[in-house]
Amino acid sequence: MVSCSRDQTICIWDTSSGQKVQTLNGHLSNVTGAQFSPDDQTVVSCSWDQTIRFWDAASGQEIQKLQQLPIMLKNVQYSLDGRTILFFNLNEIQVYDCELTRQIHRIETHNGILNDVQFSPDGRTIVSCSKDRTIQVWDTKTGEQVQIFQGHPKKICAVKFSPDGSKIMSSSADQTIRIWDMKSALLLQTLKGHTDIVTKSKLKKKEVRSRKIAPCTTKKYEQRSMKDRLNF
């Protein structure tokens, strides 16, 4: 497990023993995001010191640094193939090629503060959400907007793709979670129940929903996974 802190460090933990394995030092301000690469060999981190840093997970040594980046970086994320990272601050997204060590795109996005940005599972698109109450989808290669979702009456706090990339789930200050179809941008479902801002949402690996389909005397039930139903 990896964690980051306002104490300017990143820590790597052994979750079986609860012991700290490595402390990564080098950032000069709050560390706001950290993630393992898909092969677990590298850690990438971002900080308010306007840098992105890459670390060897085994030795804890810094192996690369991107400098003079936008202020107030909020998070950094690897694509699933590990070839690309994205990072964002209050109003722009940058996409960076790890193999060619160069910036691919700088995307100036919403009309409000960015709250969350995520790669699609195949890495071909990026989804973002904002205080401007919209969800926007971007082509990773071209940096162009390919889809926009509207319907939340208040700011959107978090977004997430389904594993197959066909749906998007959004969490909002309007106290709802909404499920959207990626291709059509149509709203598929609105989940209500919270009484305050929904900051994030995530499905369990196996969330079972039972529905009776025969008389009680037969005791036959259809067991259907909520994950299969919504495909998250």
N, C-alpha and C positions, 0 to 999 in steps of 0.2 A: 504494500500500500504506500502511496505517496501523499504527503500533505504539505501545505504551504501556509505562511503566517505573516502577520504584520511585524514579526520580529526579524524580518528580512531573510529568513532561512526556508529551505525545503528539507523535509525529513522523509526518509524511507524506513518503513516498518516491517517487521516480521509479524504477521497477524496471528500465527500459531502460538508464538511465545509472548507477544505483546512488547517485544524489545525493539528499540530503535537501532537500525542497522547502519544508517548513514545520515549525516547532517551536511547539506550542501550549502556552502557559504560563498557569497560573492555579490549578491544583489545589495544595492545601497538604499533601498526603500521597501515599502510594503510589497510582498509577493502575493499577487492576486490570482494566479493560476498555475497549476502544475499537472502534468500528465505523463504516464509512461508511453513510450512508443509501442506499436502493436507487438513487436518482438520482445518487449520488456528490457531491451539492452540500453535504452537511452531515456532520459527524462528531459522534457522541455518545460520551461517556466517563463512567466512574464511578470513584470514588476512596474511599479510607478517610477522606477529609475529610468524608464524609457528604453529598456532592453528586453530582448528575448534571449534566453541562455539554454544551451544544450549541455547535458551532463552525462558522463558515463555512469550508469546505474551501479555497476559493481565497485568502481574505485571512488566514486564521488567527485571525480575531477571534471572541471569545466572543459568542454571540447570545442565549443563554438559560441559566438556571441553576435547578435544583431543589435546595433546601436542607433542612437538618434531616431528612435521611433516616436509615434504620437504619444502625447501625455495621457495619463490616466488609463493605461491598459487594463482591461477588465478580465480577460480570459484568453487562453490559448488552447488549441485542440489539434490533434493529429487526425488525418484521414485514416480510414481503416487499412489502407495499403502502406501507410507510413511514409509515403513519398511527398506529402504536402502537409503544411500546417496552415491554420487560419488563426488570426488574433484580431481583437477589436477593442475599441475604446468607446467613448460616448457617442460618436457619430460616424465612424467609418470602419470598414473591414479590410484587412490586408491578407492576401493569399500568397504563400511563399513556397517555392519549390525546394525541398530539402536536398535533392540529388544535384540540381544545377546551382544551388545556393544563390538563388535570385528571386526577386519579387515577381509574381505573376500578375497580380491585379491589386489595385487600390480602389475599393468600392465605397463611394459616398452614398449613404443609404437614406434612411428615413428622415422625416421632418421632426422627429423627437428623439430623445435619448435611447440608444440601443440597450436592450436588456438581456438578450440572449442570441447566440448564433450557433448553428450546428451544421456539420457536414451531413449529406445524405449517405446511406450505407454504401453506395457505389462510388461516392466521392465526386459525382458529376455535377451535383448542385449543392447549394448552401441555402439554408433557411434562416431568416432573422426576424426578430420581433422587437417592438418598440413602444415607447410611451405615446406614439402617434396613433395607437390602436389598430395597426395593420401588421400582417405577416407578409413578408416578401421573400421570394425565391429567386436565386441568382445562378447563372451558369458559371461553373468553376473555371472553364477554359476561356470564355469570352468576357466574363464580368458583367454581362448584361442581365437585366431583370427578365425573368421568364414567367412569373406568376405573382399575383397579389391576392391576398385574402382579407376580406373586410366583414365586420359583423360584431366584434366586441365593442361595447359602448365605453369601455375604460381601457387603461393601458394593459398591455400584454406582458407578462413577467417571464414566461419561459415557453420554449417550443421544442418538439421532439418528433423525428421521423419514425414511422413504423419500420421494422427490420427489412421489409421488402421495398421501402421507399414510396409506397402507394398512398400513404395517408400521413397527415400531420396532426399532432395533438398540441393544443395551446392552453396555457393556464393564465388567468387574467384577474385583474383587480375588480372585475364585475362579479366575482365569486363563482365563476363557472369554469369548467374545462370543456373545450370543444374539439370535436374530431372532424377533420376536413379531408376531402378527396383531393389528392395532389394534382391530377390532370385537369379536372373541371373547376377546382376551387370551390366546389359546393360544400355546404355544411351538412355533415352526415348525422351528427348527434351532439346534443348539449347536455352535460352532466351538471346537475345542481345539487347543493347540499351544504356547502360551506357558508358561513355567515361573515366572512371577512376575505381579504385578498388571498387568492390561490397563487402561491409563489412558485410551485413546481409540482409536477405529477409524473408518475411512473407506474406501469403495470407490473404486478408480480409475474414471475416466470410461468406459474400455473395458477391462474385465477379461475376456478371452476364455477360455472353457473348451471344450476339444475333446473330443468323444466319438465313437469309431468306431462306425459303424452298418452297415458292409458289409464283406465279406471284404477282406483286404489287397490282393488282386490288382486290385480296382476302384479303390482309393485314393479312396473317397468318404467324406467326413467331414461331420458336422453341426457347424457353428461356432455356438456359442450363447454369448451374452454373459452373464457372471455378473451384470452390472448388470440385464439383462432378467429373469434368473431370479429374483433377489431383489427386483428393482424398487427399488434404492437409487440 
